[in-house]
Amino acid sequence: MATDATGSKKKLLIFDAEEELAVSLAKYTAELSGKFAAERGAFTVVLSGGSLIKNIRKLAEPPYLDSVDWSKWHVFWVDERVVPKDHDDSNYKLALDGFLSKVPIPTGQVYAINDALSAEGAADDYETCLKQLVKNGVIAMSQSTGFPRFDVMLLGMGPDGHIASLFPGHPLVNENQKWVTYIKDSPKPPPERITFTFPVINSSAYVAMVVTGAGKAGAVQKALSDKQTSSDLLPVEMAVLQDGEFTWFTDKPAVSMLQNN
Ligand SMILES: O=C(O)[C@H](O)[C@@H](O)[C@H](O)[C@H](O)COP(=O)(O)O
């Protein structure tokens, strides 16, 4: 069962168990796929790594396996580790094994990083790729921000409140020019990664913030409490969409430190 916390700028869905969350997340994503395929003829989907890939598993099952128009999907990564694509740390490999190998998205519409480049080179290369896709009309542009506007970002959050490879207290959280940047000292291994920046994340049309498990309850409590001060924001709290819909997909353990839950 989902609980809707109305009155908040962000929508909070709370599920009794991860299984129900996964059912709802598949429906949410399939509906957005239908909407954007009809409106724009393309559906741009941004994935994180981590447990998110397991959470989207039901998209690769009936009825969605057959009902979704996978030919319209274009898949990107909000962050990627700078390792070979067949390395166990690769977010591409994680998504390929757990999701992409099970659905018929054209391989040319799956945008992995160039793993032959340095972190800096891979970030520049990915940004160039995004700019080309904006020119081609595959990725929309936000008129209000001047940054690309992805149709949906399906994101996880770390126990420290990080999203993408934007970590608490790291200067990268303040990047406001680049679309894609790099980090060489990630506190979560491996240290070298590329990541979308906040202006890109915050220009999205839809964001699903998918958070399960008691280990994340502290960050969820801070993010959803009213006592936020601008000097002390977790990265997840800096995800504030300019003109989009932000939905938390949580399970009971993840919200166990919220009052009234
Ligand atoms: O490459 C990465 O490390 C991920 O993209 C990262 O941003 C992830 O989404 C969070 O760390 C949550 O990961 P878990 O869901 O596994 O905790």
Ligand as a Chemical Component Dictionary entry (heavy atoms), coordinates in Angstrom:
data_LIG
# 
_chem_comp.id                   LIG 
_chem_comp.type                 NON-POLYMER 
_chem_comp.pdbx_formal_charge   0 
_chem_comp.three_letter_code    LIG 
# 
loop_
_chem_comp_atom.comp_id 
_chem_comp_atom.atom_id 
_chem_comp_atom.alt_atom_id 
_chem_comp_atom.type_symbol 
_chem_comp_atom.charge 
_chem_comp_atom.model_Cartn_x 
_chem_comp_atom.model_Cartn_y 
_chem_comp_atom.model_Cartn_z 
_chem_comp_atom.pdbx_ordinal 
LIG O1  O1  O 0 27.630 4.456 -8.993 1  
LIG C1  C1  C 0 27.090 4.545 -7.936 2  
LIG O2  O2  O 0 27.686 4.369 -6.875 3  
LIG C2  C2  C 0 25.634 4.817 -7.898 4  
LIG O3  O3  O 0 25.106 5.360 -9.026 5  
LIG C3  C3  C 0 25.234 5.573 -6.650 6  
LIG O4  O4  O 0 24.928 6.911 -6.810 7  
LIG C4  C4  C 0 24.096 4.797 -6.054 8  
LIG O5  O5  O 0 22.892 5.064 -6.710 9  
LIG C5  C5  C 0 23.947 5.109 -4.607 10 
LIG O6  O6  O 0 25.188 4.987 -3.986 11 
LIG C6  C6  C 0 22.983 4.157 -3.939 12 
LIG O7  O7  O 0 23.467 2.874 -4.050 13 
LIG P1  P1  P 0 22.743 1.682 -3.282 14 
LIG O8  O8  O 0 21.328 1.738 -3.728 15 
LIG O9  O9  O 0 23.425 0.437 -3.722 16 
LIG O10 O10 O 0 22.906 1.995 -1.840 17 
# 
loop_
_chem_comp_bond.comp_id 
_chem_comp_bond.atom_id_1 
_chem_comp_bond.atom_id_2 
_chem_comp_bond.value_order 
_chem_comp_bond.pdbx_ordinal 
LIG O1 C1  DOUB 1  
LIG C1 O2  SING 2  
LIG C1 C2  SING 3  
LIG C2 O3  SING 4  
LIG C2 C3  SING 5  
LIG C3 O4  SING 6  
LIG C3 C4  SING 7  
LIG C4 O5  SING 8  
LIG C4 C5  SING 9  
LIG C5 O6  SING 10 
LIG C5 C6  SING 11 
LIG C6 O7  SING 12 
LIG O7 P1  SING 13 
LIG P1 O8  DOUB 14 
LIG P1 O9  SING 15 
LIG P1 O10 SING 16 
# 
